Amino acid sequence: MRELRRFAAVLLCASATAYPGRASAQSAAGRASAQSAAPIELKWNALESCPSADSVLARVHKIAGSTRPTPNTLRAQATITQPRDGLFRLRLEIEYGKLAAVRNIEGKSCKDLAGATAVALALLLSSEEPLSERDLAGTSLATGGTPGGDRAQNQPPAQNQPPAQNQPPAQNQPPAQNQPAAPRASVPVPSSPPNVAAGSPRRWHALLVAPLAALGVGPLRQVSRGLGLGAGLSFDRWHFLAIGELSASQRETISNFADEYQVEFKRFTAGARACRSVFGSRLEFAPCVLMSVHHLSVQSRGANLVAVSDTVTWAAVGVGAQARLLVTSWLGLVAGLDGELQLSRPEVSISLPTVGYPAWKAIPVERFAPVAATITVGLQWIF
C-alpha cells in the first residue's frame, strides 16, 4: 500500500511539471501563428520594369512587422501605367470587408509607386483602431501618418472639460494634466517616396500636328512634296488623328510634232489614322492603320488646244509606323512612314491633233501606280 501511494505521488508531480510546459508551448505556437498570419491579398498589374508583387509584399511585412489578427482580409489591386507625359500613374483599389476606396498616385518612377503602395498597405495593417473608409482613402495620413490621428487631434484636452455635476471634486487626486498618458503602440512610419504626388491624372489630351511636311513616292511618277496639318485626340496610349495635306503641283510636258503641251497635276489628300504606342515613354513607337481620300485636279494647255480641266477622286488604305520624341509634356517631334494601297488606278490622257486635221488622237499621260509610300515629319502640340 505504501509503494502504491509513493508511485501516485511521483506521477502527480510529473503531470504538474509537464502541463505548464505544454501550455506554454501551445501559447507560443498560437502567438507565432497569429503573428505570421498575413491578412492581405495583393493583385499587382504593373509594367515589366516595375518591382514584382513579391517584393512589394515583402516590404509591406517589413514595415508593418507583427500584426494582430483581423476579422477581414485587406485586399488591394494596384495598376501602374505610363502615359505619354513621362510620369507613371498608380491606381490602388483597396477593400476591407464592406469598405472600399481608390487612391490615385503619380510619380517619376515605377519604383517610387511600388514604395508608396507598400507604405499605404503597411499603415493600414498596423492600425490599432478599426479601419474606416476614410482610412482606406488615405485622408487619415494627413495628420502625421498615424492611423486615427485626426480623431485624436480633434478631441479637447482633459483639463478643459467641465467636472460632472453629480460627482464631488476629488481633492486628494492630482490634476488630470499632470497624470502620465497611457503609452500607445507606435507604428513605424517611413518617409514617403520622393516625387510622388496624389491626384487623378487626365487620361486624354487634345493633339495638334502643325506644321507637317510630307515626301512621297507614288502613285504619280514624280516624287511628291506636300505640307499639311492634323488634329485629334489621345487616350492613354491611343492616338486618333485627322490629317489634311496639299501637295506641290507637278507638270508633264508632251511633244507632238513641233508643238509642246503641258499637263499640270494638283493633289489634295484628306486622311485619318489610328495609332497605339507599344513601348517607350519619352521616345514612343506606335504602329498605325490609315485611310485616305485623294482628289486630283488635271489641267492641260498648249498650241491649238483650249485649256481643259478635269478632276478625279479615289481612296486608299494602308498601314504605317510613327515615332514620337517628347521634348516637353506639351510638345513632341513626330516622324512616320506610311504605305498605301490604291483602291483604284485612274489614267490621265490628252487628245492632241494629228496630221490630218481635224482628227484628234488620245495620248496617255499618267497611269497611277497601285501603291505609294510617304515619309512625314512634324511638330505635335499636346493640350
C-alpha positions as CSV (number, residue, x, y, z in Angstrom):
1,M,0.0,0.0,0.0
2,R,2.9,2.4,0.8
3,E,4.5,1.6,-2.5
4,L,1.2,2.4,-4.3
5,R,1.0,5.8,-2.6
6,R,4.6,6.6,-3.4
7,F,4.0,5.8,-7.1
8,A,0.9,8.0,-7.2
9,A,2.8,11.0,-5.7
10,V,5.6,10.7,-8.2
11,L,3.0,10.5,-11.1
12,L,1.2,13.6,-9.8
13,C,4.4,15.6,-9.6
14,A,5.4,14.6,-13.2
15,S,2.0,15.7,-14.5
16,A,2.2,19.1,-12.8
17,T,5.6,19.7,-14.3
18,A,4.7,18.7,-17.8
19,Y,1.4,20.6,-18.1
20,P,2.8,24.2,-17.8
21,G,5.4,23.4,-20.4
22,R,2.8,22.1,-22.8
23,A,0.5,25.1,-22.1
24,S,3.5,27.4,-22.7
25,A,4.4,25.7,-25.9
26,Q,0.8,25.9,-27.2
27,S,0.6,29.6,-26.2
28,A,3.9,30.3,-28.1
29,A,2.7,28.4,-31.1
30,G,-0.6,30.3,-31.0
31,R,1.3,33.7,-30.9
32,A,3.6,32.7,-33.7
33,S,0.6,31.6,-35.8
34,A,-1.2,34.9,-35.1
35,Q,1.9,37.0,-35.9
36,S,2.8,35.1,-39.0
37,A,-0.7,35.4,-40.4
38,A,-0.7,37.8,-43.3
39,P,-4.3,39.3,-43.6
40,I,-3.5,40.9,-47.0
41,E,-4.0,40.0,-50.7
42,L,-2.4,42.0,-53.4
43,K,-3.1,41.9,-57.2
44,W,-0.2,43.6,-58.9
45,N,-0.6,44.8,-62.5
46,A,2.5,46.7,-63.5
47,L,5.0,47.2,-66.3
48,E,7.9,44.8,-66.8
49,S,10.4,47.3,-65.4
50,C,8.5,47.7,-62.1
51,P,9.2,45.7,-58.9
52,S,7.4,42.4,-58.6
53,A,4.4,41.7,-56.3
54,D,6.5,39.6,-54.0
55,S,9.0,42.4,-53.4
56,V,6.1,44.8,-52.6
57,L,4.6,42.3,-50.2
58,A,8.0,41.7,-48.5
59,R,8.3,45.4,-48.0
60,V,4.8,45.6,-46.5
61,H,5.6,42.9,-44.0
62,K,8.9,44.5,-43.2
63,I,7.3,47.9,-42.5
64,A,4.2,46.6,-40.6
65,G,6.1,44.0,-38.6
66,S,3.9,41.7,-36.5
67,T,0.3,42.3,-37.0
68,R,-2.7,41.3,-34.9
69,P,-5.4,39.0,-36.4
70,T,-8.2,40.9,-38.1
71,P,-11.8,39.8,-38.8
72,N,-11.4,40.7,-42.5
73,T,-8.6,40.4,-45.1
74,L,-7.2,43.5,-46.6
75,R,-7.4,43.2,-50.4
76,A,-5.7,45.6,-52.8
77,Q,-5.4,45.8,-56.5
78,A,-2.6,48.0,-57.9
79,T,-2.4,49.0,-61.6
80,I,0.6,51.1,-62.8
81,T,0.5,52.7,-66.3
82,Q,2.8,55.1,-68.1
83,P,1.0,57.7,-70.3
84,R,2.9,59.9,-72.8
85,D,3.7,62.8,-70.4
86,G,6.6,60.8,-68.8
87,L,5.0,60.2,-65.4
88,F,4.0,56.8,-64.0
89,R,0.5,56.5,-62.6
90,L,-0.8,54.2,-59.9
91,R,-4.5,53.3,-59.3
92,L,-4.7,51.5,-55.9
93,E,-8.1,49.9,-55.2
94,I,-8.4,48.8,-51.5
95,E,-11.2,46.6,-50.0
96,Y,-11.6,45.7,-46.3
97,G,-14.9,43.8,-45.6
98,K,-17.7,46.0,-46.9
99,L,-15.4,49.1,-47.1
100,A,-13.8,50.2,-50.4
101,A,-11.7,53.1,-51.6
102,V,-9.5,54.1,-54.5
103,R,-6.2,56.0,-54.4
104,N,-4.6,57.7,-57.5
105,I,-0.9,58.5,-57.2
106,E,1.6,59.6,-59.8
107,G,5.4,59.6,-59.8
108,K,8.5,59.8,-61.9
109,S,9.5,56.1,-61.5
110,C,7.7,52.8,-61.0
111,K,9.9,52.1,-58.0
112,D,8.5,55.2,-56.2
113,L,5.0,54.0,-56.8
114,A,5.8,50.5,-55.5
115,G,7.2,52.1,-52.3
116,A,4.1,54.2,-52.0
117,T,1.9,51.1,-52.3
118,A,3.9,49.3,-49.6
119,V,3.7,52.2,-47.2
120,A,0.0,52.7,-47.6
121,L,-0.8,49.0,-47.1
122,A,1.6,48.7,-44.1
123,L,0.0,51.6,-42.3
124,L,-3.5,50.0,-42.8
125,L,-2.3,46.7,-41.5
126,S,-0.6,48.3,-38.4
127,S,-3.7,50.3,-37.4
128,E,-4.7,49.8,-33.7
129,E,-8.2,51.0,-34.4
130,P,-10.9,49.6,-36.6
131,L,-10.5,50.8,-40.2
132,S,-12.9,53.1,-41.8
133,E,-13.5,54.1,-45.4
134,R,-11.6,57.4,-44.7
135,D,-8.6,55.3,-43.6
136,L,-8.7,53.3,-46.9
137,A,-8.9,56.5,-48.9
138,G,-5.8,57.9,-47.2
139,T,-7.2,61.0,-45.6
140,S,-6.2,59.9,-42.1
141,L,-2.5,60.2,-43.0
142,A,-2.7,64.0,-43.3
143,T,-2.2,64.4,-39.5
144,G,1.2,62.8,-39.4
145,G,0.9,59.3,-40.6
146,T,-0.6,57.6,-37.5
147,P,-4.0,55.9,-38.3
148,G,-6.7,57.6,-36.3
149,G,-4.5,60.7,-35.6
150,D,-7.1,63.0,-37.0
151,R,-9.7,61.9,-34.4
152,A,-7.3,62.2,-31.6
153,Q,-6.3,65.7,-32.7
154,N,-9.8,67.0,-32.6
155,Q,-10.5,65.9,-29.0
156,P,-10.3,68.8,-26.4
157,P,-7.6,68.4,-23.7
158,A,-8.7,66.8,-20.4
159,Q,-8.1,69.9,-18.3
160,N,-10.6,71.9,-20.3
161,Q,-13.6,69.6,-19.7
162,P,-16.1,70.7,-17.0
163,P,-16.5,68.4,-14.0
164,A,-19.6,66.2,-13.7
165,Q,-22.4,67.8,-11.7
166,N,-23.4,64.8,-9.7
167,Q,-19.9,63.9,-8.5
168,P,-17.9,65.8,-5.9
169,P,-14.5,67.0,-7.0
170,A,-11.7,64.8,-5.9
171,Q,-9.4,66.8,-3.6
172,N,-6.7,64.2,-3.0
173,Q,-6.1,63.4,-6.6
174,P,-3.6,65.2,-8.7
175,P,-4.8,67.3,-11.7
176,A,-5.6,65.4,-14.9
177,Q,-3.0,67.2,-16.9
178,N,-0.2,66.0,-14.5
179,Q,-1.1,62.3,-15.0
180,P,1.2,60.5,-17.4
181,A,-0.5,59.5,-20.6
182,A,-1.0,55.8,-21.3
183,P,1.6,54.5,-23.7
184,R,0.4,53.9,-27.3
185,A,1.7,51.4,-29.6
186,S,4.0,53.2,-32.0
187,V,3.7,52.4,-35.7
188,P,6.9,52.8,-37.8
189,V,6.2,55.4,-40.5
190,P,8.8,55.5,-43.2
191,S,9.3,58.6,-45.2
192,S,7.1,59.0,-48.3
193,P,8.8,58.0,-51.6
194,P,10.1,61.0,-53.4
195,N,8.5,62.5,-56.5
196,V,5.0,61.1,-55.7
197,A,2.0,63.4,-55.9
198,A,-1.6,62.4,-55.2
199,G,-4.2,63.2,-57.7
200,S,-6.2,61.7,-60.6
201,P,-4.3,62.2,-63.8
202,R,-6.1,63.2,-67.0
203,R,-6.1,60.2,-69.4
204,W,-7.0,62.1,-72.6
205,H,-5.3,65.0,-74.4
206,A,-6.1,67.1,-77.5
207,L,-3.5,66.9,-80.3
208,L,-2.5,69.4,-83.0
209,V,0.2,68.5,-85.6
210,A,1.4,71.6,-87.3
211,P,3.3,72.0,-89.5
212,L,3.5,68.6,-91.1
213,A,5.9,68.0,-94.1
214,A,5.5,65.0,-96.4
215,L,7.6,63.4,-99.0
216,G,6.0,60.7,-101.1
217,V,6.7,58.2,-103.9
218,G,3.6,57.2,-105.9
219,P,1.0,57.0,-107.1
220,L,2.3,59.6,-109.6
221,R,5.6,59.1,-111.4
222,Q,7.3,62.1,-109.9
223,V,8.2,62.4,-106.2
224,S,5.6,64.5,-104.4
225,R,6.2,67.1,-101.7
226,G,3.4,68.4,-99.5
227,L,2.6,70.4,-96.5
228,G,-0.3,69.8,-94.1
229,L,-1.6,69.7,-90.6
230,G,-3.6,67.3,-88.3
231,A,-5.8,67.4,-85.3
232,G,-7.1,64.7,-83.0
233,L,-7.2,63.1,-79.6
234,S,-5.1,60.8,-77.5
235,F,-6.5,58.4,-74.8
236,D,-3.9,56.5,-72.7
237,R,-1.7,55.0,-75.5
238,W,-4.1,55.5,-78.4
239,H,-3.7,58.4,-80.9
240,F,-6.5,59.4,-83.3
241,L,-5.7,62.0,-86.0
242,A,-7.4,63.6,-89.0
243,I,-4.9,65.0,-91.5
244,G,-5.2,67.3,-94.5
245,E,-2.3,67.7,-96.9
246,L,-1.8,69.8,-100.0
247,S,0.9,68.5,-102.5
248,A,3.0,70.8,-104.6
249,S,1.8,70.9,-108.3
250,Q,3.6,68.6,-110.8
251,R,3.9,69.1,-114.6
252,E,4.3,66.8,-117.5
253,T,5.4,68.0,-121.0
254,I,4.3,66.2,-124.1
255,S,5.7,66.9,-127.6
256,N,3.5,66.5,-130.7
257,F,5.2,67.3,-133.9
258,A,6.7,70.8,-133.4
259,D,4.3,71.7,-130.6
260,E,4.6,71.1,-126.9
261,Y,1.7,70.6,-124.5
262,Q,1.8,70.8,-120.7
263,V,-0.3,68.9,-118.2
264,E,-0.4,70.1,-114.6
265,F,-1.4,68.0,-111.6
266,K,-2.6,69.4,-108.3
267,R,-3.5,66.9,-105.5
268,F,-5.2,67.3,-102.1
269,T,-5.3,64.5,-99.6
270,A,-7.6,64.0,-96.6
271,G,-6.9,61.1,-94.3
272,A,-7.5,59.6,-90.8
273,R,-5.2,57.4,-88.8
274,A,-5.3,55.4,-85.5
275,C,-2.0,54.5,-83.7
276,R,-1.2,52.8,-80.5
277,S,2.1,53.2,-78.6
278,V,3.6,49.8,-77.9
279,F,6.7,50.8,-75.9
280,G,8.6,53.8,-74.8
281,S,7.8,56.8,-72.6
282,R,9.8,59.8,-73.8
283,L,10.6,58.2,-77.1
284,E,7.5,56.3,-78.3
285,F,6.9,53.9,-81.1
286,A,3.4,53.2,-82.5
287,P,2.1,51.1,-85.4
288,C,-0.8,52.7,-87.3
289,V,-3.7,51.9,-89.6
290,L,-4.8,54.7,-92.0
291,M,-7.3,55.5,-94.7
292,S,-7.1,58.5,-97.1
293,V,-9.1,60.1,-100.0
294,H,-7.1,61.8,-102.8
295,H,-8.5,64.5,-105.1
296,L,-6.5,65.2,-108.2
297,S,-7.1,68.2,-110.5
298,V,-5.6,68.0,-114.0
299,Q,-5.2,71.0,-116.4
300,S,-3.8,70.9,-119.9
301,R,-2.7,73.7,-122.2
302,G,-0.8,74.2,-125.4
303,A,-0.8,75.4,-129.1
304,N,-4.1,74.9,-130.9
305,L,-5.5,73.5,-127.7
306,V,-8.2,75.1,-125.5
307,A,-7.2,74.8,-121.8
308,V,-9.1,71.9,-120.3
309,S,-9.5,71.0,-116.6
310,D,-10.7,67.7,-115.2
311,T,-10.8,66.1,-111.7
312,V,-10.6,62.6,-110.3
313,T,-11.1,61.3,-106.8
314,W,-10.1,57.9,-105.3
315,A,-9.5,56.2,-102.0
316,A,-6.6,54.3,-100.4
317,V,-5.9,52.2,-97.3
318,G,-2.7,51.4,-95.6
319,V,-0.5,50.8,-92.6
320,G,2.4,52.7,-91.1
321,A,4.6,53.3,-88.1
322,Q,5.1,56.5,-86.1
323,A,7.8,57.6,-83.6
324,R,7.4,60.5,-81.2
325,L,10.0,62.2,-79.1
326,L,8.6,64.2,-76.2
327,V,10.6,67.4,-75.9
328,T,8.3,68.6,-73.1
329,S,5.0,67.5,-71.7
330,W,3.2,69.7,-74.2
331,L,5.4,69.4,-77.3
332,G,6.7,66.4,-79.3
333,L,8.5,65.7,-82.5
334,V,6.8,63.1,-84.7
335,A,8.1,61.2,-87.7
336,G,6.3,58.5,-89.7
337,L,6.5,56.1,-92.6
338,D,3.3,55.0,-94.3
339,G,2.5,52.6,-97.1
340,E,-0.8,52.8,-99.0
341,L,-2.7,50.5,-101.5
342,Q,-4.7,52.5,-104.1
343,L,-8.3,51.2,-104.3
344,S,-8.5,52.5,-107.9
345,R,-5.9,53.4,-110.6
346,P,-7.2,56.4,-112.8
347,E,-5.5,57.1,-116.1
348,V,-4.9,60.6,-117.4
349,S,-4.7,61.1,-121.2
350,I,-4.8,64.2,-123.5
351,S,-6.4,64.5,-127.0
352,L,-3.9,66.1,-129.4
353,P,-4.3,67.0,-133.1
354,T,-2.8,64.6,-135.7
355,V,-1.5,65.2,-139.2
356,G,-4.9,65.1,-140.8
357,Y,-6.8,67.9,-139.1
358,P,-9.4,68.0,-137.6
359,A,-8.6,64.4,-136.4
360,W,-7.5,64.0,-132.8
361,K,-5.6,61.3,-131.0
362,A,-5.8,60.4,-127.3
363,I,-2.3,60.1,-125.9
364,P,-1.8,58.7,-122.4
365,V,-0.1,61.0,-119.9
366,E,-0.2,59.3,-116.5
367,R,-1.1,55.8,-115.2
368,F,-1.3,55.7,-111.4
369,A,0.8,53.2,-109.5
370,P,-1.0,50.6,-107.3
371,V,1.0,51.5,-104.2
372,A,2.5,54.6,-102.6
373,A,4.9,55.3,-99.7
374,T,5.1,58.6,-97.7
375,I,7.5,59.9,-95.1
376,T,6.1,62.6,-92.7
377,V,7.8,64.8,-90.2
378,G,6.1,67.4,-88.0
379,L,5.6,69.0,-84.6
380,Q,2.9,67.7,-82.3
381,W,1.3,70.1,-79.7
382,I,-0.3,68.4,-76.7
383,F,-3.1,70.1,-74.8
